[in-house]
Amino acid sequence: MDSSLANRLAARDLAVVWHPCTQMHDHETLPMVPIARADGAWLMGHDGRRYLDAVSSWWTCLLGHRHPRIVAALNEQLDRLDHVMLAGFTHEPAIELAEALVAIAPRERGRDGMLRRVFYADNGSGAVEVALKLSFHYWRNRGEPARTRFVALTGSYHGETLGALSVTDVALYRQTYAPLLLEPIFAPSPDAYEAMPGESAAACAARRLGELRRILERDARTIAAVIVEPLVQCAGGMRMHDAGYLTGLRALCDEFDVHLIADEIAVGFGRTGTLFACEQGAIAPDFLCLSKGLTGGTLPLSAVLTTNDVYDAFYAEYSAGKAFLHSHSYTGNPLACRAALATLSVLRDEPVLERNRALAAHLAKRIAPLASHPNVGDVRQTGMIAAIELVKDTSTREPFPASERRGLRVYRHGLERGVVLRPLGNVVYFMPPFCVTPEEIDLMVDVAIEGIGKAIA
Ligand SMILES: Cc1ncc(COP(=O)(O)O)c(C=O)c1O
């Protein structure tokens, strides 16, 4: 272990690398952390320091870093085929993965196996772009070119490429680029934190469905799709809603004949307690966007699952001009598909979700006392995602001004104590890899509580 090597790497980095989601000036005081290795729930710095990855490296690392089955699958694949373009060519990993995804996709009562087609891309935003374009293009191919608008929920986050950013409602990311973006219709989120005093999460969801109904009554003929992050609006602050919203949303989309796009990029693959969040509303969307945990967090890959109805609207003689000509160079990369297949095989062969239930219960027990903290406005949890909302005043729920950057103080404290917490503004959250132990949960919660103490002092 070499702290001078760590320092040299940090200096070289800052001389040449421009980091995502970062005001680079912050690094005049904030340490840049060069990571040498990772194992399970832990990241290891070049200086020998260890960090518990309580946020799964931006929610990608599903089962733990360097899971042996994923590593073995990647090594084996690397000896055979690195990459080939997916236009005109195919390969076993892409075929097997599409078959596997179709087999486990969420199902809806009375409409078995709706999602039967898989379109690959290579990151989450790319998947959202694909779903938006497919939906618009579907209606166009069906003779309804006026369906140019999308409905998104307030507080939503769907990525940062221009299309995905258009349906994102987090001012931090959206505001600057607003002049470049499509203008969606934002429907009020069923976020239970924003429920009226005394209103249950279910009643809040029902009220929000009523508001969405009015939008659809007015504008459905010009709307292609409604896009939702099922159960948890993650980057918008881990805001959670009642599963009944999903059931009602599906029914409204059917009634008004608009598509439903479920963005499970963050919440898919067991994060919310079920393999897919949509299962808790007993629904299947018209488009399901997957990424992040899909490869266990090893390689970039995304997939959009859709129906034969959508596929068939594009299937025609070339001269009809109906084809979906969207492409990314690394679409369906064989290595990434192999990593995804290994991830799915672990989820199939091992009692991962069952184990998660016990871990989630432990996490719930450990964070519960924070509910009475004088600067905590809410403690919430859905499966393996838990969040603590810091507020200036619990009686009014007045937030700390963003400029005070309280969350950054929690982050700094976490780094000092060897836990990666990366609050979203005033929201401290946990989304650990599924290999986390109860003792590691204790550590991350203890460090977060200490950090909160420092942040509000
Ligand atoms: C719900 C959701 N959709 C889309 C994205 C964008 O994914 P990516 O960062 O891979 O572009 C994210 C990323 O956090 C996300 O949480």
The ligand as a MOL file (V3000), in Angstrom:
LIG
                    3D

  0  0  0     0  0            999 V3000
M  V30 BEGIN CTAB
M  V30 COUNTS 16 16 0 0 0
M  V30 BEGIN ATOM
M  V30 1 C -34.1610 5.7040 -13.2290 0
M  V30 2 C -32.9620 6.0250 -14.0620 0
M  V30 3 N -33.0880 6.1030 -15.4000 0
M  V30 4 C -32.0510 6.3900 -16.1940 0
M  V30 5 C -30.7950 6.5960 -15.6630 0
M  V30 6 C -29.6440 6.9260 -16.5830 0
M  V30 7 O -28.7410 5.8760 -16.6370 0
M  V30 8 P -27.2370 6.1790 -17.1310 0
M  V30 9 O -26.5820 6.9460 -16.0330 0
M  V30 10 O -26.6410 4.8140 -17.3180 0
M  V30 11 O -27.3380 6.9370 -18.3930 0
M  V30 12 C -30.6140 6.5270 -14.2930 0
M  V30 13 C -29.2980 6.7930 -13.6940 0
M  V30 14 O -29.1380 7.0010 -12.5150 0
M  V30 15 C -31.7230 6.2520 -13.4590 0
M  V30 16 O -31.6230 6.1970 -12.1250 0
M  V30 END ATOM
M  V30 BEGIN BOND
M  V30 1 1 1 2
M  V30 2 1 2 3
M  V30 3 2 2 15
M  V30 4 2 3 4
M  V30 5 1 4 5
M  V30 6 1 5 6
M  V30 7 2 5 12
M  V30 8 1 6 7
M  V30 9 1 7 8
M  V30 10 2 8 9
M  V30 11 1 8 10
M  V30 12 1 8 11
M  V30 13 1 12 13
M  V30 14 1 12 15
M  V30 15 2 13 14
M  V30 16 1 15 16
M  V30 END BOND
M  V30 END CTAB
M  END
